[in-house]
Amino acid sequence: MDIRQFEERKQEHLRHALDSAHQTPHLSGLEKIHLYHEALPQLNLADISLETESLGQTARTPFLISAMTAGHSSAAALNQVFAETCEKRGWALGVGSQRRELESEQSGVDQWQELRSAFPNLNIYSNIGISQLPNRPISQILSLSEKLGAAAIVVHTNPLQEALQAEGTPDFRGTLEALENLCKNSQVPVILKETGCGFSQNTLKRLTRVKLGALDVAGLGGTHWGRLEGARAPVHSVHSRAASAFASWGETTVDSVISARKIFSGQAPSNEMEIWASGGLRTGVDAAKLIALGAIRIGFAQPALQAALEGADSLDAWMETREYELRVALFCTGCKNPNELRIRQPVTRIVPTDKRAAELEY
């Protein structure tokens, strides 16, 4: 791997992710989800709790800053801002790809040791691409989470991005078997995460045999890496020319969550897998909708990045607002915590004509 090229690519990813042309919030499906208003909630807003049970632990909030940055010179400072604010507010933090550490054992280790030392109570997740799994010793993959002191390993899958990336490695042979093997050998939960294209029912059915701790659907609706890689590709290259055909490719965040709940809800308790939702969320109301559909953890990425680039105070204010929005949504649906919303709140999808569809049953 060309380290210089890798660093430049990671920095370009952050820059392009801030471009609205690469965002697809109108495709998330969230606008079609309606939560019923409770005019007589019989609750005190001050008593609403955001506490959430996830991966066998109690978290102060269901929120997660999804994996964004690692492997380049400016990543450490940005991760410091994320870590400081996430620990303060009880959010989980997913780091960016640790692929570079597979190429150089010492690369990034000092950064993670310093981060863990500074924020010992931070709930943090390591991160590696699924296409790196088949050709690496499992001990090397597991060491990524050990160095970070991570509570879980996030494995991201990104076939569209790799196919449209000029420097991409779109070889996914053997990845499902490698994922199964990782789950069997890891001492911490393994989370499978898409990167903006979600999961179809066919893919989800194939995953029922894998003992994942959680599935982060990361559906269509947020940063679209097909668009982004098309913009990065050399002008007039085949990657650049083809990217426009995939500008709306993927399964929406809403459809992915609904499909995952339908397919995985029948599993035996010993094989229970959490559903996490990210992809196009902008508010705490969006979070409430996805919790009502069955999500345990709720991830934000690009909007959090925008706030973090302005500093820790800006990020803190942004996170406080998302928490308050979710708290008010719980209050106005008559639910005292996220779990109650997930169990009790009926949800209605709204068809394009604005006529209410039949109530969804889960």
Secondary structure, 3 states (H helix, E strand, C coil): CCHHHHHHHHHHHHHHHCCHHHECHHHCCHHHEEECCCCCCCCCHHHCCCCEEECCEEECCCEEECCCCCCCCCHHHHHHHHHHHHHHHCCEEECCCCHHHHHCCCCCHHHHHHHHHHCCCCCEEEEEEHHHCCCCCHHHHHHHHHHHCCCEEEEECCHHHHHHCCCCCCCCCCHHHHHHHHHHHCCCCEEEECCCCCCCHHHHHHHHHCCCCEEECCCECCECHHHHHHHHCCCCCHHHHHHHHHCCCCCEHHHHHHHHHHHHCCCCHHHCCEEEEECCCCCHHHHHHHHHHCCCEEEECHHHHHHHCCCHHHHHHHHHHHHHHHHHHHHCCCCCCHHHHHHHCCEEEECCCCCEEEECCC
